[in-house]
Amino acid sequence: QRRWKFAFGVCSQMDVAASVPQDGSVYAKAKELELLKDYEGAKRCFLECISCKERRADSAAKDYAGILHTQDSTEEAIAFIKGYLTKVPVRKQDSFQRMLEYLEKQLLDR
């Protein structure tokens, strides 16, 4: 059985599979790549998911911004969320607003 080392410890292939959607979507591939710390591959897949307007496009947008933040590109993450927020229906904007507030606070706390 393959094992991967993560910041929080050792993670088995089964652990990765359990936390990734099993539907074969581009989003699922992106989550798998993110868990394997292939951030560039994950970002490409998240952007593809967003551009194709897959069912999980909103989640992909938040995950994409999260990776940018992880890579110390918080300003870029903020700009991305602000741009994406204009495409989100008002009823779905709360989680994006919370993420935006969190990122802005992180930027100020540096």
C-alpha positions as CSV (number, residue, x, y, z in Angstrom):
1,Q,0.0,0.0,0.0
2,R,1.3,3.4,-1.0
3,R,1.8,6.0,1.8
4,W,2.2,9.7,1.5
5,K,3.7,12.1,4.1
6,F,1.6,15.2,4.8
7,A,2.2,18.1,7.1
8,F,-0.1,16.5,9.6
9,G,1.5,13.0,9.4
10,V,1.5,10.0,7.2
11,C,-1.5,9.4,5.0
12,S,-2.3,6.2,3.2
13,Q,-3.6,5.8,-0.3
14,M,-6.9,4.7,1.3
15,D,-7.1,7.8,3.4
16,V,-6.6,9.9,0.3
17,A,-9.3,8.0,-1.6
18,A,-11.7,8.3,1.3
19,S,-11.5,12.1,1.3
20,V,-11.8,12.6,-2.5
21,P,-15.1,12.5,-4.3
22,Q,-15.4,9.2,-6.2
23,D,-17.3,10.5,-9.2
24,G,-14.4,10.8,-11.7
25,S,-15.0,14.5,-12.1
26,V,-12.3,17.2,-12.8
27,Y,-13.0,18.4,-9.2
28,A,-12.3,15.0,-7.8
29,K,-9.0,14.9,-9.7
30,A,-8.1,18.3,-8.4
31,K,-8.8,17.3,-4.8
32,E,-6.7,14.2,-5.2
33,L,-3.8,16.3,-6.6
34,E,-4.2,18.8,-3.8
35,L,-4.0,16.0,-1.1
36,L,-0.9,14.8,-2.8
37,K,0.5,18.3,-2.7
38,D,0.7,18.7,-6.4
39,Y,-0.6,22.2,-6.1
40,E,0.1,23.3,-9.7
41,G,-1.8,20.3,-11.1
42,A,-4.6,20.9,-8.6
43,K,-4.8,24.6,-9.6
44,R,-5.1,23.6,-13.3
45,C,-7.9,21.2,-12.5
46,F,-9.8,23.6,-10.2
47,L,-9.7,26.2,-13.0
48,E,-10.9,23.7,-15.5
49,C,-13.8,22.8,-13.2
50,I,-14.7,26.5,-12.8
51,S,-14.5,27.2,-16.5
52,C,-16.6,24.2,-17.4
53,K,-19.1,25.2,-14.7
54,E,-19.1,21.8,-13.2
55,R,-21.4,21.1,-10.3
56,R,-18.7,21.8,-7.8
57,A,-17.4,25.0,-9.5
58,D,-18.0,27.1,-6.4
59,S,-16.1,24.7,-4.2
60,A,-13.3,24.6,-6.8
61,A,-13.1,28.4,-6.6
62,K,-12.7,28.3,-2.9
63,D,-10.2,25.5,-3.0
64,Y,-8.2,27.3,-5.7
65,A,-8.0,30.5,-3.5
66,G,-7.0,28.3,-0.6
67,I,-4.1,26.9,-2.5
68,L,-3.0,30.4,-3.6
69,H,-3.1,31.4,0.1
70,T,-1.1,28.2,1.0
71,Q,1.5,29.3,-1.6
72,D,1.8,32.8,0.0
73,S,-0.1,34.4,-2.8
74,T,-2.8,35.8,-0.5
75,E,-3.3,39.0,-2.5
76,E,-3.9,36.9,-5.6
77,A,-6.4,34.7,-3.7
78,I,-8.3,37.8,-2.5
79,A,-8.4,39.2,-6.1
80,F,-9.6,35.8,-7.4
81,I,-12.4,35.6,-4.8
82,K,-13.5,39.2,-5.4
83,G,-13.6,38.5,-9.2
84,Y,-15.5,35.2,-8.7
85,L,-17.9,36.7,-6.2
86,T,-19.5,38.8,-9.0
87,K,-20.6,35.5,-10.7
88,V,-22.1,34.0,-7.6
89,P,-25.8,34.4,-6.8
90,V,-26.5,36.5,-3.7
91,R,-27.9,33.4,-1.9
92,K,-24.5,31.6,-2.2
93,Q,-22.2,34.6,-1.4
94,D,-22.0,34.1,2.4
95,S,-19.2,31.4,2.3
96,F,-17.2,33.5,-0.2
97,Q,-17.6,36.6,2.0
98,R,-16.3,34.7,5.0
99,M,-13.4,33.4,3.0
100,L,-12.6,36.9,1.8
101,E,-12.7,38.3,5.3
102,Y,-10.4,35.5,6.5
103,L,-7.9,36.1,3.7
104,E,-7.9,39.8,4.3
105,K,-7.3,39.3,8.0
106,Q,-4.5,36.9,7.3
107,L,-2.9,39.6,5.1
108,L,-3.2,42.2,7.8
109,D,-1.7,39.9,10.4
110,R,1.5,39.4,8.5
